[in-house]
């Protein structure tokens, strides 16, 4: 698959109402907007790994081309 095809697959999957609900649940469950800190270093690393997956999905859904065009036109 090309990068564009893969990105399209993410957008189709998470672009549905159910997909959005799943992503919102993942954001809350996997520390997107909260601290991943734990007094146990391994716990912090594990939580940060979970958070990274959610960030990856959100980046796949982002329309970076449009964001770059908007920044250039400002």
DSSP file (Angstrom, degrees, kcal/mol; ACC not computed):
  #  RESIDUE AA STRUCTURE BP1 BP2  ACC     N-H-->O    O-->H-N    N-H-->O    O-->H-N    TCO  KAPPA ALPHA  PHI   PSI    X-CA   Y-CA   Z-CA
    1    1 A X              0   0    0      0, 0.0     2,-0.1     0, 0.0     0, 0.0   0.000 360.0 360.0 360.0 145.7    0.0    0.0    0.0
    2    2 A X     >  -     0   0    0      1,-0.1     4,-2.4     4,-0.0     5,-0.2  -0.461 360.0-107.7 -80.8 161.6    1.1    3.5   -0.7
    3    3 A X  H  > S+     0   0    0      1,-0.2     4,-2.5     2,-0.2     5,-0.2   0.873 122.2  53.2 -56.8 -36.1    1.3    6.0    2.2
    4    4 A X  H  > S+     0   0    0      2,-0.2     4,-2.2     1,-0.2    -1,-0.2   0.892 108.7  48.9 -66.6 -38.8   -1.8    7.8    0.8
    5    5 A X  H  > S+     0   0    0      2,-0.2     4,-2.0     1,-0.2    -2,-0.2   0.910 112.3  48.2 -66.5 -42.2   -3.7    4.5    0.7
    6    6 A X  H  X S+     0   0    0     -4,-2.4     4,-2.0     2,-0.2    -2,-0.2   0.931 111.6  49.4 -63.9 -44.8   -2.8    3.7    4.3
    7    7 A X  H  X S+     0   0    0     -4,-2.5     4,-2.4     1,-0.2    -1,-0.2   0.900 109.5  52.7 -61.6 -40.2   -3.7    7.2    5.5
    8    8 A X  H  X S+     0   0    0     -4,-2.2     4,-2.6     1,-0.2    -1,-0.2   0.870 105.9  54.1 -61.8 -37.5   -7.1    6.8    3.7
    9    9 A X  H  X S+     0   0    0     -4,-2.0     4,-2.3     2,-0.2    -1,-0.2   0.911 109.0  48.0 -63.8 -43.0   -7.7    3.5    5.5
   10   10 A X  H  X S+     0   0    0     -4,-2.0     4,-3.0     2,-0.2     5,-0.3   0.927 112.1  49.8 -61.6 -44.5   -7.1    5.3    8.8
   11   11 A X  H  X S+     0   0    0     -4,-2.4     4,-1.1     1,-0.2    -2,-0.2   0.895 112.2  46.9 -64.3 -39.8   -9.5    8.1    7.8
   12   12 A X  H  < S+     0   0    0     -4,-2.6     4,-0.4     2,-0.2    -1,-0.2   0.903 115.8  46.2 -67.2 -39.5  -12.2    5.7    6.7
   13   13 A X  H >< S+     0   0    0     -4,-2.3     3,-0.6     1,-0.2    -2,-0.2   0.947 124.3  29.8 -68.4 -49.8  -11.8    3.6    9.9
   14   14 A X  H 3< S+     0   0    0     -4,-3.0    -1,-0.2     1,-0.2    -2,-0.2   0.457 105.0  77.3 -93.5  -0.6  -11.8    6.5   12.4
   15   15 A X  T 3< S+     0   0    0     -4,-1.1    -1,-0.2    -5,-0.3    -2,-0.1   0.575  78.7  87.4 -83.4  -9.3  -13.9    8.8   10.4
   16   16 A X  S <> S-     0   0    0     -3,-0.6     4,-2.4    -4,-0.4     5,-0.2  -0.398  92.9-109.5 -82.4 165.7  -17.1    7.0   11.3
   17   17 A X  H  > S+     0   0    0      2,-0.2     4,-2.1     1,-0.2     5,-0.1   0.928 122.3  46.9 -59.4 -45.0  -19.1    7.8   14.4
   18   18 A X  H  > S+     0   0    0      1,-0.2     4,-2.5     2,-0.2    -1,-0.2   0.909 110.6  52.6 -64.5 -40.7  -18.1    4.5   16.0
   19   19 A X  H  > S+     0   0    0      1,-0.2     4,-2.4     2,-0.2    -1,-0.2   0.895 108.8  50.0 -61.4 -40.4  -14.4    5.1   15.0
   20   20 A X  H  X S+     0   0    0     -4,-2.4     4,-2.6     2,-0.2    -1,-0.2   0.887 109.8  50.8 -65.2 -39.2  -14.5    8.5   16.7
   21   21 A X  H  X S+     0   0    0     -4,-2.1     4,-2.2     2,-0.2    -2,-0.2   0.912 110.7  48.9 -64.4 -41.8  -16.0    7.0   19.8
   22   22 A X  H  X S+     0   0    0     -4,-2.5     4,-2.5     2,-0.2    -2,-0.2   0.927 112.1  48.5 -63.0 -44.5  -13.2    4.4   19.9
   23   23 A X  H  X S+     0   0    0     -4,-2.4     4,-2.6     2,-0.2    -2,-0.2   0.907 110.4  50.7 -64.0 -41.7  -10.5    7.1   19.4
   24   24 A X  H  X S+     0   0    0     -4,-2.6     4,-2.0     2,-0.2    -1,-0.2   0.903 111.0  49.4 -61.1 -40.5  -12.0    9.2   22.1
   25   25 A X  H  X S+     0   0    0     -4,-2.2     4,-2.9     1,-0.2     5,-0.2   0.915 111.0  49.3 -64.6 -42.4  -12.0    6.2   24.5
   26   26 A X  H  X S+     0   0    0     -4,-2.5     4,-2.6     2,-0.2     6,-0.3   0.890 108.1  54.3 -63.9 -39.1   -8.4    5.5   23.5
   27   27 A X  H  <>S+     0   0    0     -4,-2.6     5,-2.2     1,-0.2     6,-0.5   0.918 115.0  39.6 -60.5 -43.3   -7.4    9.1   24.2
   28   28 A X  H ><5S+     0   0    0     -4,-2.0     3,-0.7     1,-0.2    -2,-0.2   0.900 119.8  45.1 -72.7 -41.1   -8.9    8.9   27.7
   29   29 A X  H 3<5S+     0   0    0     -4,-2.9    -2,-0.2     1,-0.2    -3,-0.2   0.823 114.3  47.0 -73.4 -32.6   -7.6    5.4   28.4
   30   30 A X  T 3<5S-     0   0    0     -4,-2.6    -1,-0.2    -5,-0.2    24,-0.2  -0.122 112.5-103.6-114.1  37.0   -4.1    5.8   27.1
   31   31 A X  T < 5 +     0   0    0     -3,-0.7     3,-0.3     1,-0.1    -3,-0.2   0.736  63.9 149.3  64.5  32.4   -3.0    9.1   28.7
   32   32 A X  S   <S+     0   0    0     -5,-2.2    -4,-0.1    -6,-0.3    -1,-0.1   0.936  84.6  20.0 -64.5 -43.1   -3.3   11.5   25.7
   33   33 A X  S    S+     0   0    0     -6,-0.5     2,-0.3     2,-0.1    -1,-0.2   0.151 120.1  66.9-113.7  18.5   -4.2   14.5   27.8
   34   34 A X  S    S-     0   0    0     -3,-0.3     2,-0.1    -6,-0.0     0, 0.0  -0.850  91.6 -80.3-131.7 169.7   -2.9   13.4   31.2
   35   35 A X        -     0   0    0     -2,-0.3    -2,-0.1     1,-0.1    -4,-0.1  -0.416  22.0-160.0 -71.0 142.2    0.5   12.7   32.7
   36   36 A X        +     0   0    0     -2,-0.1    11,-0.2    -4,-0.1    12,-0.2   0.362  50.9 129.9 -96.9   2.5    2.1    9.3   32.1
   37   37 A X        +     0   0    0     10,-0.1     2,-0.3     2,-0.0     4,-0.1  -0.281  27.2 166.9 -63.6 138.9    4.3    9.8   35.1
   38   38 A X        -     0   0    0      2,-0.1     6,-0.2     3,-0.0     7,-0.1  -0.972  46.9-120.4-142.9 153.1    4.6    7.0   37.6
   39   39 A X  S    S+     0   0    0     -2,-0.3     2,-0.6     4,-0.1     3,-0.1   0.726 102.6  75.9 -67.0 -18.4    7.0    6.5   40.4
   40   40 A X  S  > S-     0   0    0      1,-0.2     4,-2.0     2,-0.0     3,-0.5  -0.855  76.7-151.0 -94.4 117.9    7.9    3.2   38.7
   41   41 A X  H  > S+     0   0    0     -2,-0.6     4,-2.3     1,-0.3     5,-0.2   0.870  95.6  53.7 -57.3 -40.3   10.1    4.0   35.6
   42   42 A X  H  > S+     0   0    0      1,-0.2     4,-2.3     2,-0.2    -1,-0.3   0.861 106.7  52.2 -66.6 -34.5    8.8    0.9   33.7
   43   43 A X  H  > S+     0   0    0     -3,-0.5     4,-2.7     2,-0.2     5,-0.2   0.915 109.2  50.0 -65.0 -43.0    5.2    2.0   34.2
   44   44 A X  H  X S+     0   0    0     -4,-2.0     4,-2.5     1,-0.2    -2,-0.2   0.932 111.6  48.1 -61.5 -45.3    6.0    5.4   32.9
   45   45 A X  H  X S+     0   0    0     -4,-2.3     4,-1.9     2,-0.2    -1,-0.2   0.906 112.3  49.3 -61.8 -42.2    7.7    3.9   29.8
   46   46 A X  H  X S+     0   0    0     -4,-2.3     4,-1.9     2,-0.2    -2,-0.2   0.931 112.6  46.7 -62.6 -46.9    4.7    1.5   29.3
   47   47 A X  H  X S+     0   0    0     -4,-2.7     4,-2.5   -11,-0.2    -2,-0.2   0.885 110.1  53.1 -64.1 -39.2    2.2    4.3   29.5
   48   48 A X  H  X S+     0   0    0     -4,-2.5     4,-2.1    -5,-0.2    -1,-0.2   0.860 106.6  53.8 -65.8 -34.2    4.2    6.5   27.2
   49   49 A X  H  X S+     0   0    0     -4,-1.9     4,-1.3     2,-0.2    -1,-0.2   0.905 108.7  48.4 -64.1 -41.8    4.2    3.7   24.7
   50   50 A X  H  X S+     0   0    0     -4,-1.9     4,-1.4     1,-0.2     3,-0.3   0.926 111.2  50.6 -62.1 -44.8    0.4    3.5   24.9
   51   51 A X  H  X S+     0   0    0     -4,-2.5     4,-2.4     1,-0.2    -2,-0.2   0.871 104.2  58.8 -61.5 -38.4    0.2    7.2   24.4
   52   52 A X  H  X S+     0   0    0     -4,-2.1     4,-2.3     1,-0.2    -1,-0.2   0.862 101.3  54.9 -61.7 -37.0    2.4    7.1   21.4
   53   53 A X  H  X S+     0   0    0     -4,-1.3     4,-2.2    -3,-0.3    -1,-0.2   0.929 109.2  46.9 -62.5 -45.0    0.1    4.7   19.6
   54   54 A X  H  X S+     0   0    0     -4,-1.4     4,-2.5     1,-0.2    -2,-0.2   0.913 111.7  50.9 -64.3 -42.0   -2.8    7.2   20.0
   55   55 A X  H  X S+     0   0    0     -4,-2.4     4,-2.3     1,-0.2    -1,-0.2   0.891 108.3  53.1 -61.8 -38.8   -0.7   10.1   18.8
   56   56 A X  H  X S+     0   0    0     -4,-2.3     4,-2.0     2,-0.2    -2,-0.2   0.936 109.5  47.7 -61.0 -47.0    0.3    8.0   15.8
   57   57 A X  H  X S+     0   0    0     -4,-2.2     4,-1.4     1,-0.2    -2,-0.2   0.932 111.8  50.0 -60.6 -45.9   -3.3    7.4   14.9
   58   58 A X  H  X S+     0   0    0     -4,-2.5     4,-1.1     1,-0.2    -1,-0.2   0.875 109.6  51.5 -62.6 -37.2   -4.2   11.1   15.3
   59   59 A X  H  < S+     0   0    0     -4,-2.3    -1,-0.2     1,-0.2     5,-0.2   0.860 106.4  54.1 -67.4 -34.6   -1.3   12.0   13.1
   60   60 A X  H  < S+     0   0    0     -4,-2.0    -1,-0.2     1,-0.2    -2,-0.2   0.810 111.1  46.8 -66.7 -28.8   -2.5    9.7   10.4
   61   61 A X  H  < S+     0   0    0     -4,-1.4    -1,-0.2    -5,-0.2    -2,-0.2   0.675  91.6 102.2 -85.6 -18.6   -5.9   11.4   10.6
   62   62 A X  S  < S-     0   0    0     -4,-1.1     2,-1.3    -3,-0.2     3,-0.2  -0.357  73.3-132.2 -70.3 144.7   -4.4   14.9   10.4
   63   63 A X     >  +     0   0    0      1,-0.2     4,-1.9     2,-0.1     3,-0.3  -0.662  35.7 168.4 -95.2  78.0   -4.5   16.8    7.2
   64   64 A X  H  > S+     0   0    0     -2,-1.3     4,-2.6    -5,-0.2     5,-0.2   0.843  70.3  59.9 -64.3 -35.1   -0.9   17.9    7.2
   65   65 A X  H  > S+     0   0    0      1,-0.2     4,-2.0     2,-0.2    -1,-0.2   0.925 108.5  44.2 -60.2 -44.1   -1.0   19.1    3.6
   66   66 A X  H  > S+     0   0    0     -3,-0.3     4,-2.5     2,-0.2    -1,-0.2   0.893 111.5  53.6 -67.8 -39.2   -3.8   21.6    4.4
   67   67 A X  H  X S+     0   0    0     -4,-1.9     4,-2.1     1,-0.2    -2,-0.2   0.911 109.4  48.6 -61.6 -42.0   -2.1   22.7    7.6
   68   68 A X  H  X S+     0   0    0     -4,-2.6     4,-2.3     2,-0.2    -1,-0.2   0.911 111.0  49.9 -65.2 -41.6    1.1   23.5    5.7
   69   69 A X  H  X S+     0   0    0     -4,-2.0     4,-2.0     1,-0.2    -2,-0.2   0.908 110.4  50.8 -61.8 -41.7   -0.8   25.4    3.0
   70   70 A X  H  X S+     0   0    0     -4,-2.5     4,-0.5     1,-0.2    -1,-0.2   0.900 110.6  48.8 -63.3 -40.7   -2.5   27.4    5.7
   71   71 A X  H >< S+     0   0    0     -4,-2.1     3,-0.8     1,-0.2    -1,-0.2   0.891 110.7  50.4 -67.0 -38.9    0.8   28.3    7.4
   72   72 A X  H 3< S+     0   0    0     -4,-2.3    -1,-0.2     1,-0.2    -2,-0.2   0.872 110.1  50.6 -66.2 -36.8    2.4   29.3    4.1
   73   73 A X  H 3<        0   0    0     -4,-2.0    -1,-0.2     1,-0.2    -2,-0.2   0.523 360.0 360.0 -81.1  -5.3   -0.6   31.6    3.3
   74   74 A X    <<        0   0    0     -3,-0.8    -1,-0.2    -4,-0.5    -2,-0.1   0.481 360.0 360.0 -77.0 360.0   -0.5   33.4    6.7
